[in-house]
Amino acid sequence: MSSFEAVIEGIGRHGEGYIERDGRRLYLDGMLPGDRVRLSVARTGKPRLLRLIESSPHRIEPACEIADFCGGCALISLDYERALEEKERLLREAAEIDASNEAVETSATNEAVETSATNEAVETSATNEAVDAPPQRAESPRVQANPNVRMHPSSETLGYRRRARLAFNARRGTLGYRARRSNALVDAPACPILTRRLEVALPALRSLIRSFQGRGEITLGDTLDGIYATIDAEDFQPPSAYEALAALAASPGWAGIAFRIAGVPTPSIWGRTSERHRAADGLDLETPPGGFLQVNAGINAALARRVAEWAEPEGASIVELFSGAGNLSVLLAPGAASLLAIEEYAPASEYARTNLKRRGQHAKLVASRVEEVSLPRGDVLVLNPPRSGYPGLRRALHAVRPERVVLVSCDLGSLRRELRTLRSEGYELIALEGFDMFPRTPHLEAAALLRPALADRPR
């Protein structure tokens, strides 16, 4: 097995550095653009890092003492300007790379290979979905030339995260995050990407789990009323654990604690029964304990405002899929002729109703799986699917027949698949913007605006 030197050219969507060789991408975990490395390639095509010869000029000292072990922030050692450049390139690739290029990419990690295979399977399922024949349209190219693409940087690259999920092992007294490429738990005495209020709460949580038994997860929220913790434990707990929970919830700076045991449907709650956050319109947004929340408040506001701008809600009939507790709905409802908002998680849908009512806004809210709802015709389709994407997109397009589609995605693989589906249905990508919701990580939030490629498409 021969070896050779190379300079890392960029990062993949999981944060691995890569080089181009013989028409393939070879991925090396932990390497950054500009690193000079020596590596070898096995007969299977899998690359192996032999040594780092020279560090990249873009490498910086990580602001985290467990950066080498924690799986959370793969780009914490990459200067922010270069990280933004890499994310914009990844965004462009998600919009433009043909599926045939994926087949020749070779990763140094099994996870990346498995993810690619899974994504292809989902796309095939969506493509083969049985649907009514769509209106006749001109063929739309898979690759879009020169759409408007840009990245929105975060004003804060540390101390920005208002929502976080940590794991704990009570027997070992550990509280932290999963290790890179592993389910092993890395103890986190501190976490610089958390808001200051959440970070200073970590010692109190570490003390709390000493009264617990077994393992579990803690979802933290920095809310308008203070810290909120939603704790999911795998095992039943002794009375001392409940005493410790009540005492912590009553402490200064805490809004509440929801405690759930696996298999028990009703949680125990101390303090508030919901979380209150600031919405993009500047008003309160109430959410279920531990429910979905965009982690970066400033970037969330920019994203929500862009979605509303592209949707052009004034006088429009809007269908919103995966609407959550109303993060986007509260900006779409004003001025809209109608808004149908569908959300599978019933508590979130109920809070969306509350959030709209407090603003004097109206919408039809449906708590159901999107696939089980008969979608009406509409002017605008807004969708914010989960990380796994939305295999039913083609069916939704045939039902709604929108003149504008605004797609929000938190996963580049899902974004790529959904843009392909939209193009195959005759929609043209007008604009694609990335929002750096997760600085120091390879992840981003993307928003895309699409319109029918034919102005006279039948309605």
C-alpha positions as CSV (number, residue, x, y, z in Angstrom):
1,M,0.0,0.0,0.0
2,S,1.8,3.1,-1.2
3,S,1.4,6.5,0.5
4,F,1.4,10.1,-0.8
5,E,1.2,13.7,0.4
6,A,-1.8,15.9,-0.2
7,V,-3.3,19.2,1.0
8,I,-6.9,19.0,2.3
9,E,-9.1,20.9,-0.1
10,G,-12.4,21.3,1.8
11,I,-14.8,19.7,4.2
12,G,-17.7,17.3,3.6
13,R,-21.1,17.7,5.0
14,H,-20.2,15.7,8.1
15,G,-17.2,17.9,8.8
16,E,-14.4,15.6,7.5
17,G,-11.6,17.1,5.4
18,Y,-11.3,15.8,1.8
19,I,-9.0,15.7,-1.2
20,E,-9.9,15.0,-4.8
21,R,-8.0,12.1,-6.4
22,D,-8.7,10.2,-9.6
23,G,-12.2,11.7,-9.8
24,R,-13.1,10.7,-6.3
25,R,-13.3,12.5,-2.9
26,L,-11.3,10.9,-0.1
27,Y,-12.5,11.9,3.3
28,L,-10.3,12.1,6.4
29,D,-11.9,12.7,9.8
30,G,-10.5,15.5,11.9
31,M,-8.6,17.2,9.0
32,L,-9.3,20.8,8.0
33,P,-8.8,22.7,4.7
34,G,-5.1,23.6,4.2
35,D,-3.8,20.7,6.3
36,R,-0.9,19.0,4.6
37,V,-1.1,15.2,5.3
38,R,0.4,11.9,4.3
39,L,-2.2,9.2,3.6
40,S,-2.6,5.8,1.9
41,V,-5.6,4.3,0.2
42,A,-6.6,0.6,0.7
43,R,-7.6,-1.6,-2.1
44,T,-11.2,-1.1,-1.0
45,G,-10.7,2.6,-1.7
46,K,-10.8,3.6,2.0
47,P,-8.3,6.3,2.8
48,R,-6.1,6.2,5.9
49,L,-4.4,9.1,7.5
50,L,-0.7,8.4,8.3
51,R,0.3,11.7,9.8
52,L,-0.4,15.4,9.7
53,I,2.7,17.0,8.1
54,E,1.8,20.7,8.5
55,S,-1.2,22.3,10.0
56,S,-3.5,24.6,8.0
57,P,-3.1,28.4,8.3
58,H,-6.8,28.3,8.9
59,R,-6.5,26.2,12.1
60,I,-7.1,28.1,15.4
61,E,-6.9,27.1,19.0
62,P,-10.2,25.5,19.9
63,A,-12.2,27.2,22.6
64,C,-13.1,23.9,24.2
65,E,-11.1,21.6,26.4
66,I,-12.7,18.4,25.1
67,A,-12.7,19.4,21.4
68,D,-10.5,16.4,20.5
69,F,-13.1,13.9,21.9
70,C,-16.5,15.5,21.7
71,G,-18.6,14.9,18.6
72,G,-20.4,18.2,18.7
73,C,-18.3,20.8,17.0
74,A,-16.2,19.4,14.2
75,L,-15.2,22.9,13.0
76,I,-14.3,24.5,16.3
77,S,-10.6,24.6,15.2
78,L,-11.4,26.2,11.8
79,D,-11.4,30.0,11.6
80,Y,-14.9,31.3,11.1
81,E,-14.4,33.1,7.7
82,R,-13.1,29.9,6.1
83,A,-15.9,27.9,7.8
84,L,-18.5,30.1,6.2
85,E,-16.8,29.7,2.8
86,E,-16.9,25.9,3.2
87,K,-20.6,26.0,4.1
88,E,-21.5,28.2,1.1
89,R,-19.7,25.7,-1.1
90,L,-21.5,22.8,0.5
91,L,-24.8,24.7,0.0
92,R,-24.0,25.2,-3.7
93,E,-23.1,21.5,-4.1
94,A,-26.4,20.4,-2.5
95,A,-28.2,22.5,-5.1
96,E,-26.1,21.5,-8.1
97,I,-24.3,18.1,-7.8
98,D,-25.8,15.3,-9.8
99,A,-26.5,12.0,-8.1
100,S,-23.9,10.2,-10.2
101,N,-21.1,12.1,-8.4
102,E,-22.2,10.6,-5.1
103,A,-21.5,7.1,-6.3
104,V,-17.7,7.8,-6.7
105,E,-17.2,9.5,-3.3
106,T,-15.2,7.4,-0.9
107,S,-15.3,8.2,2.8
108,A,-12.9,7.4,5.6
109,T,-15.9,6.7,7.9
110,N,-18.6,4.1,7.7
111,E,-21.1,6.7,8.8
112,A,-20.7,8.8,5.8
113,V,-21.1,5.9,3.5
114,E,-24.2,4.6,5.3
115,T,-25.7,8.1,5.2
116,S,-25.2,8.3,1.4
117,A,-26.8,4.9,0.9
118,T,-29.7,5.7,3.1
119,N,-30.4,9.0,1.3
120,E,-30.4,7.2,-2.0
121,A,-33.0,4.8,-0.7
122,V,-35.2,7.5,0.5
123,E,-35.0,9.3,-2.8
124,T,-35.9,6.2,-4.7
125,S,-38.9,5.7,-2.4
126,A,-40.1,9.3,-3.0
127,T,-39.6,9.0,-6.8
128,N,-41.5,5.8,-7.1
129,E,-44.4,7.0,-5.0
130,A,-47.8,6.3,-6.7
131,V,-49.5,9.6,-7.5
132,D,-51.9,11.0,-10.0
133,A,-50.4,12.1,-13.2
134,P,-49.2,15.7,-13.0
135,P,-49.9,18.4,-15.6
136,Q,-47.7,18.2,-18.7
137,R,-44.6,20.3,-18.2
138,A,-41.4,21.1,-20.0
139,E,-38.4,19.1,-18.7
140,S,-36.4,21.0,-16.1
141,P,-32.7,20.5,-15.9
142,R,-31.3,18.7,-12.8
143,V,-28.5,21.3,-12.5
144,Q,-29.5,24.9,-12.0
145,A,-27.3,27.6,-13.4
146,N,-26.5,30.6,-11.3
147,P,-29.2,30.7,-8.6
148,N,-28.8,33.5,-6.1
149,V,-26.8,31.8,-3.3
150,R,-25.5,33.4,-0.1
151,M,-24.7,32.6,3.5
152,H,-25.9,34.5,6.6
153,P,-23.2,34.5,9.3
154,S,-24.1,34.3,12.9
155,S,-23.3,37.4,15.1
156,E,-22.2,35.0,17.8
157,T,-20.0,31.9,17.1
158,L,-19.8,31.0,20.8
159,G,-22.4,31.3,23.5
160,Y,-25.2,31.2,21.0
161,R,-27.0,27.9,21.7
162,R,-30.2,28.3,23.6
163,R,-31.3,24.7,23.2
164,A,-29.0,21.6,23.9
165,R,-29.4,17.9,24.6
166,L,-26.9,16.2,26.9
167,A,-26.7,12.6,28.0
168,F,-25.9,11.4,31.5
169,N,-24.8,8.2,33.3
170,A,-25.7,8.5,36.9
171,R,-23.5,5.6,38.1
172,R,-20.4,7.2,36.6
173,G,-21.5,10.7,37.4
174,T,-20.9,11.9,33.8
175,L,-22.9,14.5,31.9
176,G,-22.0,15.5,28.4
177,Y,-22.1,14.7,24.7
178,R,-21.5,11.7,22.5
179,A,-18.0,11.1,21.3
180,R,-17.1,11.6,17.6
181,R,-18.1,8.5,15.6
182,S,-19.2,6.7,18.8
183,N,-22.0,6.4,21.4
184,A,-19.5,6.8,24.2
185,L,-20.3,9.6,26.6
186,V,-17.7,12.4,26.8
187,D,-18.0,14.3,30.1
188,A,-18.4,18.0,29.5
189,P,-17.5,20.2,32.5
190,A,-18.2,23.2,30.3
191,C,-19.5,24.0,26.8
192,P,-18.6,27.2,25.2
193,I,-21.3,27.2,22.5
194,L,-24.1,27.2,25.1
195,T,-25.5,30.5,26.2
196,R,-23.9,31.7,29.4
197,R,-27.0,30.9,31.4
198,L,-27.0,27.3,30.3
199,E,-23.3,26.8,30.7
200,V,-23.3,28.0,34.3
201,A,-26.2,25.6,35.0
202,L,-24.0,22.5,34.2
203,P,-22.5,22.1,37.7
204,A,-26.0,22.1,39.3
205,L,-27.2,19.5,36.8
206,R,-24.1,17.4,37.5
207,S,-24.9,17.6,41.2
208,L,-28.6,16.6,40.4
209,I,-27.7,13.4,38.6
210,R,-25.9,12.1,41.7
211,S,-29.3,11.5,43.1
212,F,-30.4,9.5,40.0
213,Q,-30.1,5.9,38.9
214,G,-29.3,4.7,35.4
215,R,-28.9,6.7,32.3
216,G,-30.9,9.3,30.4
217,E,-30.9,12.6,28.5
218,I,-31.4,16.3,29.5
219,T,-32.8,18.8,27.0
220,L,-32.0,22.3,28.1
221,G,-33.7,25.6,27.1
222,D,-32.7,29.1,27.8
223,T,-36.1,30.7,28.0
224,L,-37.6,34.1,28.7
225,D,-38.3,32.9,32.3
226,G,-35.0,31.2,33.0
227,I,-33.6,27.8,32.5
228,Y,-35.9,24.9,31.6
229,A,-34.8,21.3,31.7
230,T,-36.7,18.3,30.3
231,I,-35.2,15.2,31.7
232,D,-35.8,11.7,30.2
233,A,-34.7,8.9,32.5
234,E,-34.5,5.2,31.4
235,D,-35.2,3.9,35.0
236,F,-37.5,4.6,37.9
237,Q,-35.9,6.9,40.4
238,P,-35.7,6.9,44.2
239,P,-37.6,9.6,46.3
240,S,-34.3,11.5,46.8
241,A,-34.2,12.2,43.1
242,Y,-37.6,13.9,43.2
243,E,-36.6,15.9,46.2
244,A,-33.5,17.1,44.3
245,L,-35.6,17.9,41.2
246,A,-38.0,20.0,43.2
247,A,-35.2,21.9,44.9
248,L,-33.4,22.7,41.7
249,A,-36.6,23.9,39.9
250,A,-37.2,26.3,42.8
251,S,-33.7,27.7,42.6
252,P,-33.1,31.3,41.3
253,G,-32.8,31.5,37.5
254,W,-34.8,28.3,36.9
255,A,-38.2,28.4,35.0
256,G,-39.1,24.7,35.4
257,I,-38.2,21.1,35.1
258,A,-40.2,18.3,33.3
259,F,-39.2,14.8,34.3
260,R,-40.2,11.8,32.3
261,I,-39.5,8.1,32.8
262,A,-39.5,5.8,29.8
263,G,-42.8,4.1,29.4
264,V,-44.7,6.5,31.7
265,P,-46.9,8.8,29.6
266,T,-47.3,11.7,32.0
267,P,-44.3,13.7,33.1
268,S,-43.7,15.2,36.6
269,I,-43.4,19.0,36.3
270,W,-42.0,21.6,38.7
271,G,-42.5,25.2,37.8
272,R,-43.8,26.3,34.4
273,T,-45.6,23.8,32.2
274,S,-44.3,25.3,29.0
275,E,-41.3,27.2,27.7
276,R,-41.5,30.8,26.5
277,H,-39.1,32.1,23.8
278,R,-38.7,35.2,21.7
279,A,-40.2,34.8,18.2
280,A,-39.0,36.4,15.1
281,D,-41.8,39.0,15.3
282,G,-40.5,40.1,18.7
283,L,-43.4,38.6,20.7
284,D,-43.5,35.6,22.9
285,L,-43.6,32.1,21.4
286,E,-44.8,29.3,23.7
287,T,-43.5,25.8,23.1
288,P,-43.9,22.4,24.8
289,P,-41.2,21.4,27.4
290,G,-38.2,20.2,25.4
291,G,-40.0,20.7,22.1
292,F,-38.4,21.7,18.8
293,L,-36.7,25.1,18.9
294,Q,-34.2,26.6,16.5
295,V,-31.1,26.9,18.7
296,N,-29.8,30.3,17.5
297,A,-32.2,33.1,18.3
298,G,-30.6,35.7,16.0
299,I,-30.3,33.4,13.0
300,N,-33.8,32.0,13.6
301,A,-35.2,35.5,13.3
302,A,-33.3,36.1,10.0
303,L,-34.5,32.8,8.6
304,A,-38.1,33.3,9.6
305,R,-38.2,36.8,8.1
306,R,-36.7,35.5,4.8
307,V,-39.3,32.7,4.6
308,A,-42.1,35.2,5.1
309,E,-40.6,37.6,2.5
310,W,-40.4,34.8,-0.1
311,A,-43.8,33.5,0.7
312,E,-45.4,36.8,-0.1
313,P,-48.4,36.0,2.3
314,E,-50.5,39.1,1.5
315,G,-53.8,37.8,0.0
316,A,-52.3,34.3,-0.6
317,S,-53.6,30.9,0.3
318,I,-50.7,29.2,2.1
319,V,-50.1,25.5,3.0
320,E,-47.5,25.1,5.7
321,L,-46.2,21.6,6.4
322,F,-44.3,20.6,9.6
323,S,-45.4,23.9,11.3
324,G,-44.3,23.1,14.9
325,A,-45.4,25.6,17.5
326,G,-45.8,28.4,15.0
327,N,-42.3,29.7,14.6
328,L,-43.0,30.5,10.9
329,S,-46.8,30.6,11.1
330,V,-46.9,33.8,13.2
331,L,-45.2,35.6,10.3
332,L,-47.2,33.9,7.5
333,A,-50.7,34.3,9.0
334,P,-50.9,38.2,8.9
335,G,-52.4,39.3,5.6
336,A,-52.8,35.7,4.2
337,A,-56.2,34.9,2.7
338,S,-55.8,31.5,4.4
339,L,-53.2,29.4,6.2
340,L,-53.4,25.7,6.7
341,A,-50.6,24.6,9.2
342,I,-50.0,20.9,9.7
343,E,-47.9,19.5,12.5
344,E,-47.7,15.9,13.6
345,Y,-46.7,16.6,17.3
346,A,-50.1,17.5,18.8
347,P,-48.7,19.5,21.8
348,A,-46.7,21.7,19.4
349,S,-49.8,22.3,17.2
350,E,-51.8,23.2,20.3
351,Y,-49.2,25.8,21.3
352,A,-49.3,27.1,17.8
353,R,-53.0,27.8,18.2
354,T,-52.2,29.7,21.5
355,N,-49.4,31.7,19.8
356,L,-51.6,32.7,16.9
357,K,-54.6,33.5,19.1
358,R,-52.5,35.9,21.3
359,R,-51.6,37.8,18.2
360,G,-55.2,38.0,16.9
361,Q,-54.2,35.8,14.0
362,H,-56.2,33.0,12.4
363,A,-55.2,29.7,10.7
364,K,-56.5,26.2,10.3
365,L,-54.3,24.0,12.5
366,V,-54.2,20.3,12.0
367,A,-52.4,17.9,14.3
368,S,-51.7,14.9,12.1
369,R,-49.0,13.2,10.0
370,V,-48.7,15.2,6.8
371,E,-49.2,12.1,4.8
372,E,-52.6,11.6,6.3
373,V,-54.0,15.0,5.4
374,S,-55.8,15.7,2.1
375,L,-54.0,18.9,1.0
376,P,-55.9,21.6,-0.8
377,R,-54.9,23.8,-3.7
378,G,-52.9,26.8,-2.7
379,D,-50.7,29.7,-3.9
380,V,-47.8,28.9,-1.6
381,L,-46.3,25.8,-0.1
382,V,-44.0,26.3,2.9
383,L,-42.3,23.3,4.4
384,N,-39.8,22.7,7.1
385,P,-39.4,18.9,7.3
386,P,-37.2,17.0,9.8
387,R,-33.6,16.2,9.1
388,S,-34.6,13.0,7.3
389,G,-36.5,15.0,4.7
390,Y,-40.0,14.6,3.2
391,P,-40.5,11.6,0.9
392,G,-44.0,12.8,0.2
393,L,-43.0,16.0,-1.5
394,R,-44.1,15.0,-5.0
395,R,-47.6,14.1,-3.8
396,A,-47.8,17.5,-2.0
397,L,-46.8,19.4,-5.1
398,H,-49.4,17.6,-7.2
399,A,-52.1,18.4,-4.6
400,V,-51.3,22.0,-3.8
401,R,-49.9,23.1,-7.3
402,P,-48.2,26.1,-5.7
403,E,-46.9,29.1,-7.6
404,R,-44.2,29.5,-4.9
405,V,-42.4,26.9,-2.8
406,V,-40.4,27.9,0.2
407,L,-38.3,25.0,1.5
408,V,-36.4,25.1,4.8
409,S,-33.9,22.3,5.4
410,C,-31.4,21.5,8.2
411,D,-29.7,18.6,6.3
412,L,-27.8,19.0,3.0
413,G,-28.5,15.5,1.9
414,S,-32.3,16.0,2.3
415,L,-32.0,19.4,0.7
416,R,-30.3,17.9,-2.4
417,R,-33.0,15.2,-2.7
418,E,-35.9,17.6,-2.3
419,L,-34.4,20.1,-4.8
420,R,-34.1,17.3,-7.3
421,T,-37.8,16.4,-6.8
422,L,-38.8,20.0,-7.2
423,R,-36.8,20.4,-10.4
424,S,-38.2,17.1,-11.8
425,E,-41.7,18.6,-11.2
426,G,-40.8,21.7,-13.3
427,Y,-39.9,24.1,-10.5
428,E,-36.9,26.5,-10.9
429,L,-34.6,27.4,-8.1
430,I,-34.7,31.2,-7.8
431,A,-32.7,31.7,-4.6
432,L,-30.9,29.6,-2.0
433,E,-29.6,31.0,1.3
434,G,-27.7,29.4,4.1
435,F,-28.2,30.5,7.7
436,D,-25.4,29.6,10.1
437,M,-27.7,28.3,12.8
438,F,-24.9,26.1,14.2
439,P,-21.5,27.9,14.2
440,R,-18.4,25.7,14.8
441,T,-20.2,22.7,13.3
442,P,-20.6,21.6,9.6
443,H,-24.4,22.0,9.9
444,L,-26.5,24.8,8.6
445,E,-30.1,25.8,8.0
446,A,-31.0,26.4,4.4
447,A,-34.0,28.1,2.7
448,A,-34.8,27.8,-0.9
449,L,-37.3,29.7,-3.1
450,L,-38.7,28.0,-6.2
451,R,-41.2,28.9,-8.8
452,P,-42.7,27.0,-11.8
453,A,-40.3,27.1,-14.7
454,L,-43.2,27.7,-17.0
455,A,-45.2,30.9,-16.4
456,D,-48.3,29.4,-18.0
457,R,-48.3,26.2,-16.0
458,P,-51.9,24.9,-15.6
459,R,-53.5,25.6,-12.3
